[in-house]
């Protein structure tokens, strides 16, 4: 058992030596000034062109950052973002203009119509109108203000 303890103490001592060496080496590097290399924050601001400037000048084209800068200077705003937008009243469209009756499936108990590509029955809503009644050759719709009768074209 004593031999095992001696091995553990020896390994611990070696590891402690390595740790002390690493810590002292780091402390020396932090204290020693770097030769010729300054921290970027300590350097004065310089107008250094990007590396692609020489290539762009040789080809006669402007670098991308210059093009973006020029475009941003010439921007014209379409509206003031701090003013409320002026509400424009839309022109009311006739509901009959947007309704296309393409077919009627006639049954006395459950008649159906095909309006704007949708199969509807009495009471359904299509194109902003309610389906009131489906007849054999026409459909009666209402938009709440007036009744619209759409006839099946043959």
C-alpha positions in Angstrom: 0.0 0.0 0.0 2.9 2.4 0.7 4.2 1.8 -2.8 0.8 3.0 -4.3 0.8 6.1 -2.2 4.4 6.9 -3.3 3.4 6.6 -6.9 0.4 8.9 -6.4 2.5 11.5 -4.6 5.1 11.4 -7.4 2.5 11.9 -10.2 0.9 14.7 -8.2 4.3 16.4 -7.8 5.0 16.1 -11.6 1.6 17.5 -12.4 2.0 20.4 -10.0 5.4 21.2 -11.6 3.8 21.3 -15.1 1.0 23.5 -13.8 3.4 26.0 -12.1 5.5 26.1 -15.3 2.4 26.9 -17.4 1.1 29.6 -15.1 4.5 31.3 -14.8 5.0 31.2 -18.6 1.6 32.8 -19.1 2.4 35.5 -16.5 5.6 36.3 -18.3 3.9 36.7 -21.7 1.3 39.1 -20.2 4.0 41.3 -18.6 6.3 41.4 -21.5 5.5 44.0 -24.2 5.1 42.7 -27.7 7.7 43.7 -30.1 6.4 46.1 -32.7 2.8 44.9 -32.5 0.2 47.1 -30.9 -3.2 46.4 -29.7 -5.8 47.4 -32.4 -7.5 49.8 -30.0 -4.2 51.6 -29.3 -3.5 52.1 -33.0 -4.5 55.4 -34.6 -7.3 55.3 -37.2 -5.9 54.9 -40.7 -7.6 55.2 -44.0 -6.6 51.8 -45.4 -8.3 50.7 -48.6 -9.7 47.2 -48.8 -7.5 44.7 -50.5 -9.7 44.5 -53.7 -9.1 48.2 -54.5 -6.0 47.6 -56.6 -7.8 44.9 -58.6 -10.8 47.2 -59.1 -8.7 50.2 -60.1 -6.8 48.1 -62.6 -10.0 46.9 -64.2 -11.5 50.4 -64.2 -14.5 49.3 -62.1 -15.5 50.7 -58.7 -15.3 48.5 -55.7 -18.6 47.4 -54.3 -18.4 49.4 -51.1 -18.0 52.6 -53.2 -21.0 51.8 -55.3 -23.2 51.1 -52.2 -22.0 54.3 -50.6 -23.0 56.4 -53.7 -26.3 54.7 -54.0 -27.1 55.3 -50.4 -26.4 59.0 -50.8 -28.8 59.3 -53.7 -31.7 57.7 -52.0 -35.0 59.5 -52.2 -37.6 58.6 -49.7 -41.1 58.2 -51.0 -42.9 59.3 -47.8 -42.2 60.6 -44.4 -42.2 57.6 -42.0 -43.2 59.9 -39.1 -46.5 61.0 -40.7 -49.6 59.0 -40.7 -50.4 57.7 -44.2 -53.4 59.3 -46.0 -56.2 56.8 -46.4 -57.5 56.5 -49.9 -61.0 55.3 -50.4 -61.0 52.4 -52.9 -63.5 52.6 -55.7 -66.3 50.1 -55.0 -66.3 47.3 -57.6 -69.6 45.9 -58.8 -69.9 42.4 -57.3 -71.5 41.2 -60.5 -68.3 42.0 -62.4 -66.3 39.4 -60.4 -69.0 36.6 -60.5 -68.8 33.9 -63.2 -71.6 31.4 -63.2 -70.3 28.3 -65.1 -72.9 25.7 -64.2 -76.0 24.6 -62.3 -76.6 21.2 -60.8 -80.4 21.2 -60.6 -82.2 19.1 -57.9 -85.5 20.3 -56.3 -84.2 19.4 -52.9 -80.6 20.5 -53.1 -79.7 22.7 -56.1 -76.0 23.6 -56.5 -74.2 26.1 -58.7 -70.6 26.5 -59.9 -69.6 30.1 -59.3 -66.0 31.3 -59.8 -64.9 27.6 -59.9 -66.5 26.8 -56.5 -69.5 24.6 -55.9 -72.0 26.5 -53.8 -75.5 26.0 -52.4 -78.1 28.4 -51.0 -76.7 30.2 -47.9 -73.0 30.0 -49.0 -70.9 33.1 -49.5 -68.9 33.6 -52.8 -67.2 36.8 -54.1 -68.5 38.9 -51.3 -72.1 37.9 -51.9 -74.5 35.5 -50.2 -76.3 32.9 -52.4 -80.0 33.4 -51.8 -81.6 31.1 -54.3 -80.6 28.7 -57.1 -83.0 28.4 -60.0 -82.8 26.1 -63.0 -81.1 28.7 -65.3 -80.0 31.5 -62.9 -78.6 32.2 -59.4 -79.9 35.0 -57.1 -77.2 36.6 -55.0 -77.2 39.5 -52.5 -74.4 41.7 -51.4 -76.4 43.1 -48.5 -77.6 46.2 -50.4 -78.9 44.9 -53.6 -79.9 41.6 -55.2 -78.0 40.3 -58.2 -79.3 37.7 -60.6 -76.7 35.9 -62.6 -78.0 33.9 -65.6 -76.3 30.8 -67.0 -75.0 31.6 -70.4 -75.5 29.0 -73.1 
